[in-house]
Amino acid sequence: MAQLDGLPALRDVIETHDLRAKKSLGQNFLLDLNLTAKIARQAGDLTGSDILEVGPGPGGLTRGLLAEGARRVLAIEKDSRCLPALAEISAAYPGQLEVINADALQIDALAHLTPPIRVVANLPYNVGTELLVRWLTPPEWPPYWTSLTLMFQKEVAQRIIAQPGSKTYGRLAILSQWRCDANIVMSLPPEAFTPPPKIHSAVVHLTALPEARFPAKAETLSRVVAAGFNQRRKMLRSSLKGVAPDIEDRLLSAGLKPTDRAEQIPLEGFCALARAIDAP
Ligand code: SAM
């Protein structure tokens, strides 16, 4: 059956192009175009933006983005079996969809995009966190993107928005919340996907702030947070021993107790500690 965009239904696309899902590529497809349009809408006004989409697969979310008025979509897909299906979408939206057959971890997407840029993706599970960390740690801030709207396993989504004191609070929460507003905007049950994964999923929307919430050097903050959460049960004076020889003094001058544990320290405290470590 033809859809509103004149293209075939996604189930037919999958059958025609024999796109049996490969687990090794994290392939769990969204076949409901109402749902993909709803996800696209979570990204905000797309009309004036270039969109970077990682892993378009058979193109459900890609079609959602284009139907919702994206100025241009750059889609990076590793699986060459998806290219003919994506070429049909390009033909239906002339000049608006560019597909690159590549590994998203290997490609410099920025070279193909014009600001303002939004990133929207139903990410493959195996590379989702790695891509998020790269987007959150660019060489300069503000980054090239204005927002990230990303589907993750629910457990990863919870780590992104976690608050101090919770079991999921850690490096991902600090990295995400230091320079972004981060919210879970949708939750999806396994049945929303074909094939259904074992776990629930959630869409996280991150908006880049013009500058960090609290001053700190990105490299120092990252080192402190990595060391602190690497041994999250230990007191800071021992988990951060390798970060600075006089760590107890630095903790005290940042207003932290050397006996505190990383999971109790709010973002502001980690930033104060990074500044104290960089102080002469
Ligand atoms: N966007 C489609 C949807 O929502 O139905 C497919 C999402 S599926 C969870 C993830 C997609 O990412 C698959 O199409 C897979 O082939 C692709 N993929 C996996 N690893 C990739 C990588 N390293 N670079 C680019 N695409 C990748």
Residues whose N, C-alpha, C, O or C-beta is under 5 A from the ligand:
A	BS01	SAM	L25 G26 Q27 N28 F29 L30 V54 G55 P56 G57 G60 L61 I76 E77 K78 D79 A102 D103 A104 L105 N122 L123 P124 V127
